[in-house]
Amino acid sequence: MGKRSRSASLDAAVVDVLHREVGQVSGRRFSQRFAASKDLVLRLELYKKLNKHSGCVNTVSFNAYGNILVSGSDDRQVILWDWETGNIKLAFHSGHQGNVFQAKIMSFSGDRSIVTCAADGEVRHAQIHEDGEVEIEMLAKHQGRAHKLAVEPGSPHGFYSCGEDGLVQHIDLRTRSATELFTCPPHGDRAAYMSEVHLNAIIIDPRNPNLFAVAGSDEYARLYDIRRCKWDASTDFGLPADYFCPPHLIGDEQVGITGLAFSDRSELLATYNEEFIYLFSRDMGLGSNPRGKSSTSDDVEKAPQVYKGHRNCETVKGVNFFGPRCEYVVSGSDCGRIFIWSKEGGELIHVMEGDRHVVNCIEPHPHSTILASSGIERDIKIFTPKAMEKATLPKNIGQDRMCSRIRWFDFIDDDDDDGDDSDMADEDDEYICDDDFDYYDDDDDDDDDDDEEDEEEEDDDVDNDGDHEGEGNMDVDDLLDRYNDVGTNSDSHFVSSEKAEGQEEQDGPDSFAARSDVGAVLYSRTPPKK
């Protein structure tokens, strides 16, 4: 059966190449089909570690072109990386007094405009000038932690913020002002003891940027339509256009949502603490008032797709789609692994080691089969499809193990001064996915930074040419060679005023703004023409 499967995979690959060569399939469509292939996803493995932060890395995000990665950390630093070489392009202090929770590069800004939010509740904007100087300005403030930002697709000016105060704000960089849209009220019985929902996630529908969703410390993901807002706070805009929640979780006062994602088809993905990940289509909405909705056979047929196997109990984890057409779902886990499922059907297909403790962030490359991850450790890991052999699932992954009923926000670090959550996962071994997770040295329980850096220096030398010992499944190696030649080569396009040690200048300042059109690939997930 295994030989037959490999033969079928080889035949399909040969047919795809033939169709492309004779012009029956466009180069773009061929690239998308290849990037989405399960065979390629199963070859993902560690390519490089980016190690410069001195605290947990809470956010990673690619620019639209895909050659620059921005990260933010408990050390309050923001770093822009040439992830392929591991060099730092620019590093600067964010201006925040608390842990940086998110950093985003604004579209059509030449990668010079970066917005951030943090544990101090502030929303800040960093403008990088031609001489490399960084001008930082505070634009908005939340009462409590500000967890997430949502940048308007294709806009260099507009974005949203949300925080634990339940407030949603819209910020316009042209006026440098914030408009308070609404404070998210609790729904149902929680209104008796909650004044607002502590928001942890906000995202914009890429197909209809008028719609955005928020979620936090209750069971509902709420969908809003910005067209209902009068921009003067004199409206009932705080009432959602729709609610989303798995039927069995309605009324469950112990769960909350830690992350959201929209697909290119407006499907809504939500990851629940102490629970699983669920995928909602638009017709699964509960309406503007879900209270009292009875369960019917239609509800069972419209039940959301569920993704199981990971554990989301200890920290605020994100979730994401992966692939040129969002063919996969990816998430971190309390056990330090990265989980990849097929979107259709929910099959768990790949598990990778990503952290000694907890993986919180998984960020897909905008147009290649590449993942960036971060968590409790102080580095960023880049995964590329260069393995000689296709991965198989660990035998000890428990598909249905559940967390103890402890609210996710009880695990958020309140100490913003030490910049270190490294010992968090050692306090309660019951949250580990399984007992055989030995990717890292089990004796290194004291988080000795010197030992950790030694490990990272060794891992940083991962052979980039994919030269491994042993025999593997070689059914698409020729295609992989072609992909690696085209898909992962990108030019750096700006220079830092603060160079990392030993880093040489490669580009002049004139090249910094040479690609102001990088935001144009936000929807297409393909690189712009040079």
Summary of the structure (lengths in Angstrom):
residues: 530
radius of gyration: 22.4
end to end distance: 45.1
largest distance: 67.7
contacts: 1780
relative contact order: 0.16
helix: 17%
strand: 30%
